Amino acid sequence: MADFDSGNENRDAHALELLDVFDFPNVRFLAKKFTQSGQQVVMQGLLQFRGVSRDISVTMTVEPALDQYKVFGVFTVQPTLFDMPLPSFMLKDIDDALEVEVSLMFIPSEQ
């Protein structure tokens, strides 16, 4: 997460501080169970963020393309569940929701 870049250096500095990336530079998702229905895959697993682990369920879309698979989706995480303080803007707290967008490409190995 240390390479976070929103295009605004001041905002980035505050975000890196809130996300505590110097103590916790990585976010990890450890999948435990997959359930597929067509192109939709529900993944249940453990999300590790800011030194806190929580069970979550996320829905992703899988699209095969030639010799690879694209996996993508969007889900919401509540920062307070991961001991992250909510910042305020203009004396108003932000919503307790971080939208996470994931886009992955998988290429099968040659066997």
MMTF fields as JSON, N, C-alpha, C and O atoms, coordinates in Angstrom:
{
  "mmtfVersion": "1.0.0",
  "mmtfProducer": "UNKNOWN",
  "numBonds": 443,
  "numAtoms": 444,
  "numGroups": 111,
  "numChains": 1,
  "numModels": 1,
  "chainsPerModel": [1],
  "groupsPerChain": [111],
  "chainIdList": ["A"],
  "bondAtomList": [4, 2, 8, 6, 12, 10, 16, 14, 20, 18, 24, 22, 28, 26, 32, 30, 36, 34, 40, 38, 44, 42, 48, 46, 52, 50, 56, 54, 60, 58, 64, 62, 68, 66, 72, 70, 76, 74, 80, 78, 84, 82, 88, 86, 92, 90, 96, 94, 100, 98, 104, 102, 108, 106, 112, 110, 116, 114, 120, 118, 124, 122, 128, 126, 132, 130, 136, 134, 140, 138, 144, 142, 148, 146, 152, 150, 156, 154, 160, 158, 164, 162, 168, 166, 172, 170, 176, 174, 180, 178, 184, 182, 188, 186, 192, 190, 196, 194, 200, 198, 204, 202, 208, 206, 212, 210, 216, 214, 220, 218, 224, 222, 228, 226, 232, 230, 236, 234, 240, 238, 244, 242, 248, 246, 252, 250, 256, 254, 260, 258, 264, 262, 268, 266, 272, 270, 276, 274, 280, 278, 284, 282, 288, 286, 292, 290, 296, 294, 300, 298, 304, 302, 308, 306, 312, 310, 316, 314, 320, 318, 324, 322, 328, 326, 332, 330, 336, 334, 340, 338, 344, 342, 348, 346, 352, 350, 356, 354, 360, 358, 364, 362, 368, 366, 372, 370, 376, 374, 380, 378, 384, 382, 388, 386, 392, 390, 396, 394, 400, 398, 404, 402, 408, 406, 412, 410, 416, 414, 420, 418, 424, 422, 428, 426, 432, 430, 436, 434, 440, 438],
  "bondOrderList": [1, 1, 1, 1, 1, 1, 1, 1, 1, 1, 1, 1, 1, 1, 1, 1, 1, 1, 1, 1, 1, 1, 1, 1, 1, 1, 1, 1, 1, 1, 1, 1, 1, 1, 1, 1, 1, 1, 1, 1, 1, 1, 1, 1, 1, 1, 1, 1, 1, 1, 1, 1, 1, 1, 1, 1, 1, 1, 1, 1, 1, 1, 1, 1, 1, 1, 1, 1, 1, 1, 1, 1, 1, 1, 1, 1, 1, 1, 1, 1, 1, 1, 1, 1, 1, 1, 1, 1, 1, 1, 1, 1, 1, 1, 1, 1, 1, 1, 1, 1, 1, 1, 1, 1, 1, 1, 1, 1, 1, 1],
  "groupList": [{"groupName": "MET", "atomNameList": ["N", "CA", "C", "O"], "elementList": ["N", "C", "C", "O"], "formalChargeList": [0, 0, 0, 0], "bondAtomList": [1, 0, 2, 1, 3, 2], "bondOrderList": [1, 1, 2], "singleLetterCode": "M", "chemCompType": "L-PEPTIDE LINKING"}, {"groupName": "ALA", "atomNameList": ["N", "CA", "C", "O"], "elementList": ["N", "C", "C", "O"], "formalChargeList": [0, 0, 0, 0], "bondAtomList": [1, 0, 2, 1, 3, 2], "bondOrderList": [1, 1, 2], "singleLetterCode": "A", "chemCompType": "L-PEPTIDE LINKING"}, {"groupName": "ASP", "atomNameList": ["N", "CA", "C", "O"], "elementList": ["N", "C", "C", "O"], "formalChargeList": [0, 0, 0, 0], "bondAtomList": [1, 0, 2, 1, 3, 2], "bondOrderList": [1, 1, 2], "singleLetterCode": "D", "chemCompType": "L-PEPTIDE LINKING"}, {"groupName": "PHE", "atomNameList": ["N", "CA", "C", "O"], "elementList": ["N", "C", "C", "O"], "formalChargeList": [0, 0, 0, 0], "bondAtomList": [1, 0, 2, 1, 3, 2], "bondOrderList": [1, 1, 2], "singleLetterCode": "F", "chemCompType": "L-PEPTIDE LINKING"}, {"groupName": "SER", "atomNameList": ["N", "CA", "C", "O"], "elementList": ["N", "C", "C", "O"], "formalChargeList": [0, 0, 0, 0], "bondAtomList": [1, 0, 2, 1, 3, 2], "bondOrderList": [1, 1, 2], "singleLetterCode": "S", "chemCompType": "L-PEPTIDE LINKING"}, {"groupName": "GLY", "atomNameList": ["N", "CA", "C", "O"], "elementList": ["N", "C", "C", "O"], "formalChargeList": [0, 0, 0, 0], "bondAtomList": [1, 0, 2, 1, 3, 2], "bondOrderList": [1, 1, 2], "singleLetterCode": "G", "chemCompType": "PEPTIDE LINKING"}, {"groupName": "ASN", "atomNameList": ["N", "CA", "C", "O"], "elementList": ["N", "C", "C", "O"], "formalChargeList": [0, 0, 0, 0], "bondAtomList": [1, 0, 2, 1, 3, 2], "bondOrderList": [1, 1, 2], "singleLetterCode": "N", "chemCompType": "L-PEPTIDE LINKING"}, {"groupName": "GLU", "atomNameList": ["N", "CA", "C", "O"], "elementList": ["N", "C", "C", "O"], "formalChargeList": [0, 0, 0, 0], "bondAtomList": [1, 0, 2, 1, 3, 2], "bondOrderList": [1, 1, 2], "singleLetterCode": "E", "chemCompType": "L-PEPTIDE LINKING"}, {"groupName": "ARG", "atomNameList": ["N", "CA", "C", "O"], "elementList": ["N", "C", "C", "O"], "formalChargeList": [0, 0, 0, 0], "bondAtomList": [1, 0, 2, 1, 3, 2], "bondOrderList": [1, 1, 2], "singleLetterCode": "R", "chemCompType": "L-PEPTIDE LINKING"}, {"groupName": "HIS", "atomNameList": ["N", "CA", "C", "O"], "elementList": ["N", "C", "C", "O"], "formalChargeList": [0, 0, 0, 0], "bondAtomList": [1, 0, 2, 1, 3, 2], "bondOrderList": [1, 1, 2], "singleLetterCode": "H", "chemCompType": "L-PEPTIDE LINKING"}, {"groupName": "LEU", "atomNameList": ["N", "CA", "C", "O"], "elementList": ["N", "C", "C", "O"], "formalChargeList": [0, 0, 0, 0], "bondAtomList": [1, 0, 2, 1, 3, 2], "bondOrderList": [1, 1, 2], "singleLetterCode": "L", "chemCompType": "L-PEPTIDE LINKING"}, {"groupName": "VAL", "atomNameList": ["N", "CA", "C", "O"], "elementList": ["N", "C", "C", "O"], "formalChargeList": [0, 0, 0, 0], "bondAtomList": [1, 0, 2, 1, 3, 2], "bondOrderList": [1, 1, 2], "singleLetterCode": "V", "chemCompType": "L-PEPTIDE LINKING"}, {"groupName": "PRO", "atomNameList": ["N", "CA", "C", "O"], "elementList": ["N", "C", "C", "O"], "formalChargeList": [0, 0, 0, 0], "bondAtomList": [1, 0, 2, 1, 3, 2], "bondOrderList": [1, 1, 2], "singleLetterCode": "P", "chemCompType": "L-PEPTIDE LINKING"}, {"groupName": "LYS", "atomNameList": ["N", "CA", "C", "O"], "elementList": ["N", "C", "C", "O"], "formalChargeList": [0, 0, 0, 0], "bondAtomList": [1, 0, 2, 1, 3, 2], "bondOrderList": [1, 1, 2], "singleLetterCode": "K", "chemCompType": "L-PEPTIDE LINKING"}, {"groupName": "THR", "atomNameList": ["N", "CA", "C", "O"], "elementList": ["N", "C", "C", "O"], "formalChargeList": [0, 0, 0, 0], "bondAtomList": [1, 0, 2, 1, 3, 2], "bondOrderList": [1, 1, 2], "singleLetterCode": "T", "chemCompType": "L-PEPTIDE LINKING"}, {"groupName": "GLN", "atomNameList": ["N", "CA", "C", "O"], "elementList": ["N", "C", "C", "O"], "formalChargeList": [0, 0, 0, 0], "bondAtomList": [1, 0, 2, 1, 3, 2], "bondOrderList": [1, 1, 2], "singleLetterCode": "Q", "chemCompType": "L-PEPTIDE LINKING"}, {"groupName": "ILE", "atomNameList": ["N", "CA", "C", "O"], "elementList": ["N", "C", "C", "O"], "formalChargeList": [0, 0, 0, 0], "bondAtomList": [1, 0, 2, 1, 3, 2], "bondOrderList": [1, 1, 2], "singleLetterCode": "I", "chemCompType": "L-PEPTIDE LINKING"}, {"groupName": "TYR", "atomNameList": ["N", "CA", "C", "O"], "elementList": ["N", "C", "C", "O"], "formalChargeList": [0, 0, 0, 0], "bondAtomList": [1, 0, 2, 1, 3, 2], "bondOrderList": [1, 1, 2], "singleLetterCode": "Y", "chemCompType": "L-PEPTIDE LINKING"}],
  "groupTypeList": [0, 1, 2, 3, 2, 4, 5, 6, 7, 6, 8, 2, 1, 9, 1, 10, 7, 10, 10, 2, 11, 3, 2, 3, 12, 6, 11, 8, 3, 10, 1, 13, 13, 3, 14, 15, 4, 5, 15, 15, 11, 11, 0, 15, 5, 10, 10, 15, 3, 8, 5, 11, 4, 8, 2, 16, 4, 11, 14, 0, 14, 11, 7, 12, 1, 10, 2, 15, 17, 13, 11, 3, 5, 11, 3, 14, 11, 15, 12, 14, 10, 3, 2, 0, 12, 10, 12, 4, 3, 0, 10, 13, 2, 16, 2, 2, 1, 10, 7, 11, 7, 11, 4, 10, 0, 3, 16, 12, 4, 7, 15],
  "groupIdList": [1, 2, 3, 4, 5, 6, 7, 8, 9, 10, 11, 12, 13, 14, 15, 16, 17, 18, 19, 20, 21, 22, 23, 24, 25, 26, 27, 28, 29, 30, 31, 32, 33, 34, 35, 36, 37, 38, 39, 40, 41, 42, 43, 44, 45, 46, 47, 48, 49, 50, 51, 52, 53, 54, 55, 56, 57, 58, 59, 60, 61, 62, 63, 64, 65, 66, 67, 68, 69, 70, 71, 72, 73, 74, 75, 76, 77, 78, 79, 80, 81, 82, 83, 84, 85, 86, 87, 88, 89, 90, 91, 92, 93, 94, 95, 96, 97, 98, 99, 100, 101, 102, 103, 104, 105, 106, 107, 108, 109, 110, 111],
  "secStructList": [7, 6, 6, 7, 7, 7, 1, 7, 2, 2, 2, 2, 2, 2, 2, 2, 2, 2, 2, 6, 6, 6, 6, 7, 7, 7, 7, 3, 3, 3, 3, 3, 3, 3, 3, 3, 3, 6, 6, 3, 3, 3, 3, 3, 3, 3, 3, 3, 3, 6, 6, 3, 3, 3, 3, 3, 3, 3, 3, 3, 3, 3, 3, 3, 3, 6, 6, 3, 3, 3, 3, 3, 3, 3, 3, 3, 3, 7, 4, 4, 4, 4, 6, 7, 7, 7, 7, 3, 3, 6, 6, 3, 3, 7, 7, 1, 7, 3, 3, 3, 3, 3, 3, 3, 3, 3, 7, 7, 7, 7, 7],
  "xCoordList": [0.811, 0.0, 0.854, 0.332, 2.143, 2.998, 3.067, 3.432, 2.723, 2.768, 1.419, 1.185, 0.552, -0.751, -0.567, 0.258, -1.33, -1.217, -2.584, -3.086, -3.179, -4.493, -4.371, -5.369, -3.121, -2.92, -2.87, -2.704, -3.014, -2.971, -2.027, -2.377, -0.83, 0.189, -0.279, 0.022, -1.004, -1.481, -2.472, -2.383, -3.408, -4.391, -3.689, -4.037, -2.692, -1.955, -1.245, -1.263, -0.621, 0.085, -0.876, -0.547, -2.06, -3.057, -3.571, -3.756, -3.802, -4.298, -3.277, -3.643, -2.001, -0.963, -0.872, -0.629, -1.066, -1.049, -2.252, -2.095, -3.444, -4.653, -4.592, -4.995, -4.08, -3.99, -2.842, -2.734, -1.981, -0.857, 0.048, 0.444, 0.367, 1.116, 2.56, 3.181, 3.11, 4.502, 4.626, 5.634, 3.612, 3.6, 2.974, 3.351, 2.014, 1.299, 1.244, 0.218, 2.347, 2.421, 1.576, 1.381, 1.076, 0.335, -1.078, -1.341, -1.967, -3.312, -3.362, -2.94, -3.873, -3.912, -5.33, -6.082, -5.667, -6.923, -6.565, -5.969, -6.924, -6.653, -7.965, -8.793, -8.147, -9.402, -9.516, -8.558, -10.703, -10.971, -11.958, -11.895, -12.878, -13.928, -14.346, -14.476, -14.554, -15.028, -16.348, -16.477, -17.323, -18.587, -18.849, -18.949, -18.96, -19.123, -20.522, -21.108, -21.048, -22.318, -22.154, -22.218, -21.943, -21.67, -20.343, -19.325, -20.351, -19.121, -18.897, -17.862, -19.855, -19.73, -19.089, -19.459, -18.127, -17.482, -17.579, -17.154, -18.139, -18.17, -16.986, -16.858, -16.125, -14.95, -15.128, -15.344, -15.032, -15.08, -13.671, -12.97, -13.263, -11.909, -11.616, -12.511, -10.332, -9.851, -9.144, -8.182, -9.625, -8.985, -8.115, -8.592, -6.829, -5.884, -5.548, -4.987, -5.902, -5.75, -5.401, -6.128, -4.3, -3.838, -3.624, -3.867, -3.179, -2.897, -4.114, -4.002, -5.276, -6.523, -7.036, -6.991, -7.525, -8.067, -9.565, -10.035, -10.311, -11.767, -12.2, -11.647, -13.196, -13.794, -14.686, -15.484, -14.543, -15.392, -15.793, -15.229, -16.767, -17.22, -17.274, -17.867, -16.653, -16.651, -17.09, -16.791, -17.803, -18.246, -17.39, -17.238, -16.834, -15.977, -16.549, -17.317, -16.166, -16.547, -15.307, -14.234, -15.459, -14.354, -14.685, -15.737, -13.767, -13.945, -12.76, -11.633, -13.01, -11.915, -11.626, -12.543, -10.341, -9.935, -8.677, -7.597, -8.823, -7.714, -6.988, -7.553, -5.757, -4.963, -4.877, -3.935, -5.843, -5.811, -7.226, -8.214, -7.295, -8.573, -8.49, -7.531, -9.493, -9.589, -10.582, -11.697, -10.166, -11.012, -11.135, -10.131, -12.373, -12.545, -13.802, -14.724, -13.813, -14.978, -14.755, -13.653, -15.813, -15.789, -16.507, -17.571, -15.918, -16.585, -16.266, -15.359, -17.018, -16.877, -16.355, -16.773, -15.437, -14.86, -15.154, -15.033, -15.539, -15.759, -14.433, -13.941, -13.845, -12.56, -12.569, -11.578, -13.671, -13.703, -13.596, -13.168, -13.981, -13.825, -12.355, -12.005, -11.498, -10.063, -9.296, -8.135, -9.979, -9.393, -8.821, -7.846, -9.422, -8.98, -9.868, -11.086, -9.27, -10.09, -10.635, -9.966, -11.852, -12.451, -12.015, -12.203, -11.437, -11.052, -12.286, -13.363, -12.109, -13.217, -12.791, -11.606, -13.78, -13.565, -14.607, -15.805, -14.158, -15.064, -15.935, -17.139, -15.296, -15.928, -16.959, -17.764, -16.95, -17.891, -17.099, -16.237, -17.398, -16.722, -17.076, -18.191, -16.108, -16.401, -17.201, -17.263, -17.806, -18.575, -17.659, -16.479, -18.217, -17.472, -17.496, -18.011, -16.934, -16.942, -15.787, -15.635, -14.983, -13.936, -14.31, -14.537, -14.375, -14.678, -13.364, -12.431, -13.311, -12.112, -12.411, -13.366, -11.594, -11.746, -10.575, -9.414, -10.895, -9.878, -9.954, -11.035, -8.787, -8.699, -7.428, -6.321, -7.595, -6.466, -6.466, -7.521, -5.284, -5.142, -4.415, -3.357, -4.988, -4.367, -3.998, -4.814, -2.769, -2.297, -1.909, -1.007, -2.58, -2.249, -0.792, -0.267, -0.158, 1.228, 1.261, 0.308, 2.362, 2.531, 2.958, 3.845, 2.324, 2.643, 3.283, 3.62],
  "yCoordList": [-1.194, 0.0, 1.258, 2.351, 1.131, 2.31, 3.07, 4.246, 2.417, 3.1, 3.734, 4.079, 3.882, 4.519, 5.893, 6.683, 6.181, 7.473, 7.892, 7.329, 8.886, 9.381, 10.581, 11.086, 11.031, 12.21, 13.503, 14.585, 13.387, 14.554, 14.219, 13.425, 14.823, 14.478, 14.694, 13.876, 15.77, 16.048, 14.976, 14.467, 14.644, 13.597, 12.255, 11.495, 11.963, 10.705, 10.586, 9.522, 11.669, 11.65, 11.326, 10.529, 11.937, 11.655, 10.221, 9.552, 9.75, 8.384, 7.365, 6.4, 7.566, 6.632, 6.593, 5.538, 7.742, 7.796, 7.052, 6.254, 7.305, 6.631, 5.125, 4.347, 4.723, 3.297, 2.623, 1.397, 3.416, 2.918, 2.001, 0.926, 2.45, 1.597, 1.368, 0.416, 2.209, 2.004, 0.855, 0.147, 0.663, -0.484, -1.715, -2.843, -1.5, -2.604, -2.345, -1.9, -2.62, -2.269, -3.143, -2.797, -4.265, -5.189, -5.433, -5.423, -5.647, -6.137, -7.527, -7.728, -8.496, -9.875, -10.427, -10.137, -11.222, -11.969, -13.433, -13.833, -14.228, -15.661, -16.387, -16.53, -16.842, -17.492, -18.858, -19.63, -19.15, -20.438, -21.274, -22.503, -20.596, -21.32, -20.534, -19.31, -21.251, -20.658, -21.315, -22.537, -20.519, -21.033, -20.339, -19.113, -21.13, -20.548, -20.782, -21.849, -19.752, -19.836, -19.045, -17.815, -19.752, -19.076, -18.352, -18.942, -17.069, -16.281, -15.641, -15.013, -15.795, -15.219, -16.223, -17.397, -15.746, -16.569, -15.827, -14.677, -16.494, -15.939, -16.536, -17.755, -15.662, -16.11, -15.732, -14.569, -16.741, -16.506, -16.694, -17.629, -15.798, -15.907, -14.873, -14.226, -14.74, -13.877, -12.669, -12.821, -11.471, -10.239, -9.721, -9.515, -9.512, -8.969, -7.541, -7.311, -6.584, -5.165, -4.416, -4.505, -3.68, -2.901, -3.767, -3.313, -4.995, -5.879, -6.549, -7.219, -6.384, -6.985, -7.94, -7.634, -9.101, -10.1, -10.254, -10.352, -10.275, -10.453, -11.379, -11.34, -12.211, -13.046, -12.169, -11.381, -12.313, -11.572, -12.483, -13.561, -12.032, -12.725, -11.69, -10.624, -12.007, -11.083, -11.823, -13.003, -11.11, -11.678, -11.096, -9.88, -11.985, -11.577, -12.156, -13.118, -11.561, -12.048, -12.623, -12.021, -13.798, -14.447, -14.449, -14.935, -13.896, -13.88, -14.572, -14.084, -15.713, -16.342, -15.548, -15.039, -15.445, -14.738, -15.408, -15.274, -16.124, -16.845, -17.712, -18.694, -17.373, -18.216, -17.658, -17.971, -16.84, -16.261, -16.061, -16.223, -15.705, -15.436, -14.077, -13.787, -13.258, -11.974, -12.138, -12.621, -11.732, -11.802, -10.376, -9.716, -9.909, -8.535, -8.401, -9.213, -7.36, -7.094, -5.882, -5.339, -5.472, -4.335, -4.77, -5.387, -4.443, -4.727, -3.615, -2.813, -3.575, -2.513, -3.087, -4.159, -2.357, -2.734, -1.61, -0.432, -1.977, -0.987, -0.74, -1.638, 0.44, 0.717, 0.521, 0.058, 0.865, 0.751, -0.694, -0.94, -1.663, -3.074, -3.486, -4.528, -2.656, -2.925, -1.882, -1.58, -1.342, -0.373, 0.863, 1.444, 1.264, 2.464, 3.634, 3.572, 4.702, 5.869, 6.541, 6.605, 7.038, 7.742, 9.202, 9.897, 9.666, 11.078, 11.948, 11.455, 13.227, 14.147, 15.136, 15.401, 15.663, 16.681, 17.757, 17.477, 18.978, 20.097, 19.789, 20.043, 19.234, 18.895, 17.776, 17.602, 17.027, 15.918, 14.638, 14.597, 13.582, 12.3, 11.716, 11.886, 11.022, 10.341, 9.08, 8.642, 8.5, 7.27, 6.127, 6.1, 5.191, 4.012, 2.975, 1.87, 3.34, 2.444, 2.796, 3.94, 1.788, 1.918, 1.007, -0.188, 1.562, 0.744, 0.194, 0.944, -1.122, -1.805, -2.365, -3.119, -1.994, -2.498, -3.421, -3.049, -4.635, -5.647, -6.045, -6.278, -6.12, -6.593, -7.423, -6.909, -8.712, -9.644, -10.383, -10.615, -10.752, -11.586, -12.861, -12.806, -14.004, -15.294, -15.957, -16.039, -16.425, -17.142, -18.541, -18.686, -19.586, -20.953, -21.28, -20.888, -22.001, -22.407, -23.552, -24.322, -23.651, -24.759, -25.985, -25.911, -27.111, -28.324, -29.353, -30.438],
  "zCoordList": [0.0, 0.0, 0.0, -0.22, 0.239, 0.315, -1.003, -1.015, -2.117, -3.414, -3.78, -4.938, -2.806, -2.985, -3.62, -3.162, -4.668, -5.35, -5.876, -6.849, -5.224, -5.645, -6.582, -7.095, -6.797, -7.626, -6.817, -7.379, -5.488, -4.61, -3.454, -2.581, -3.443, -2.446, -1.014, -0.144, -0.748, 0.6, 1.052, 2.169, 0.179, 0.494, 0.687, 1.59, -0.169, -0.062, 1.281, 1.9, 1.733, 3.018, 4.155, 5.034, 4.149, 5.19, 5.085, 6.102, 3.866, 3.677, 4.168, 4.84, 3.841, 4.282, 5.798, 6.383, 6.434, 7.893, 8.475, 9.399, 7.948, 8.433, 8.221, 9.085, 7.054, 6.738, 7.478, 7.468, 8.122, 8.92, 8.091, 8.541, 6.867, 5.935, 6.34, 5.868, 7.196, 7.588, 8.586, 8.591, 9.43, 10.341, 9.699, 10.015, 8.795, 8.141, 6.636, 6.123, 5.922, 4.495, 3.569, 2.404, 4.069, 3.21, 3.71, 4.912, 2.78, 3.063, 2.468, 1.329, 3.225, 2.735, 2.814, 3.745, 1.82, 1.84, 1.69, 0.69, 2.674, 2.663, 2.405, 3.304, 1.178, 0.788, 1.447, 1.471, 1.983, 2.622, 1.821, 1.834, 1.116, 0.408, -0.827, -0.786, -1.924, -3.174, -3.552, -3.479, -3.951, -4.459, -5.784, -5.843, -6.85, -8.181, -8.715, -8.532, -9.385, -10.082, -11.37, -11.365, -12.464, -13.732, -13.656, -13.292, -13.999, -13.937, -12.566, -12.338, -11.655, -10.32, -9.367, -9.342, -8.585, -7.567, -6.239, -6.126, -5.239, -3.893, -3.148, -3.034, -2.643, -1.895, -0.433, -0.091, 0.416, 1.852, 2.378, 1.991, 3.262, 3.78, 4.84, 5.384, 5.116, 6.177, 5.567, 4.815, 5.894, 5.446, 6.582, 7.698, 6.289, 7.263, 6.841, 5.769, 7.705, 7.384, 8.657, 9.647, 8.645, 9.799, 11.036, 12.154, 10.854, 11.971, 12.572, 13.598, 11.956, 12.435, 11.363, 10.172, 11.798, 10.867, 11.083, 12.216, 9.973, 10.021, 8.891, 7.791, 9.179, 8.135, 7.268, 7.776, 5.949, 5.022, 3.872, 3.684, 3.118, 1.915, 0.801, 0.963, -0.331, -1.469, -2.723, -2.905, -3.577, -4.846, -5.957, -6.074, -6.771, -7.881, -9.172, -9.149, -10.288, -11.607, -12.275, -12.231, -12.897, -13.608, -15.091, -15.505, -15.892, -17.344, -18.008, -17.929, -18.665, -19.411, -20.681, -21.325, -21.039, -22.256, -22.795, -22.22, -23.893, -24.521, -23.505, -23.022, -23.172, -22.278, -20.858, -20.13, -20.458, -19.121, -18.58, -19.296, -17.304, -16.648, -15.966, -15.251, -16.19, -15.504, -14.363, -14.559, -13.17, -11.983, -11.444, -11.179, -11.286, -10.823, -9.979, -10.064, -9.168, -8.336, -7.453, -7.377, -6.794, -5.874, -4.604, -4.661, -3.46, -2.193, -1.207, -1.43, -0.117, 0.875, 2.183, 2.62, 2.799, 4.089, 5.078, 4.741, 6.298, 7.357, 8.077, 8.76, 7.948, 8.59, 10.107, 10.672, 10.772, 12.233, 12.705, 13.833, 11.856, 12.225, 12.26, 12.814, 11.662, 11.622, 12.443, 12.168, 13.46, 14.399, 13.716, 14.192, 12.609, 11.904, 12.306, 12.142, 12.832, 13.189, 11.937, 10.906, 12.045, 10.914, 10.928, 11.927, 9.833, 9.779, 9.562, 9.224, 9.76, 9.497, 8.421, 8.221, 7.747, 6.729, 6.955, 6.955, 7.145, 7.416, 8.642, 8.645, 9.684, 10.963, 10.864, 11.779, 9.789, 9.621, 9.371, 8.493, 10.155, 9.961, 8.605, 8.112, 8.005, 6.745, 7.041, 8.19, 6.031, 6.198, 6.611, 6.261, 7.355, 7.795, 6.678, 6.854, 5.529, 4.371, 3.439, 3.01, 3.138, 2.128, 0.973, 1.167, -0.216, -1.393, -1.94, -2.227, -2.077, -2.568, -3.948, -4.128, -4.912, -6.279, -6.581, -6.405, -7.042, -7.321, -8.785, -9.326, -9.419, -10.798, -10.917, -10.756, -11.2, -11.268, -12.59, -13.181, -13.055, -14.251, -13.839, -13.212, -14.193, -13.914, -15.228, -16.146, -15.309, -16.49, -16.029, -15.204, -16.551, -16.137, -16.461, -17.503, -15.553, -15.794, -16.793, -16.908, -17.506, -18.449, -17.665, -16.815, -17.954, -17.188, -18.055, -17.579]
}
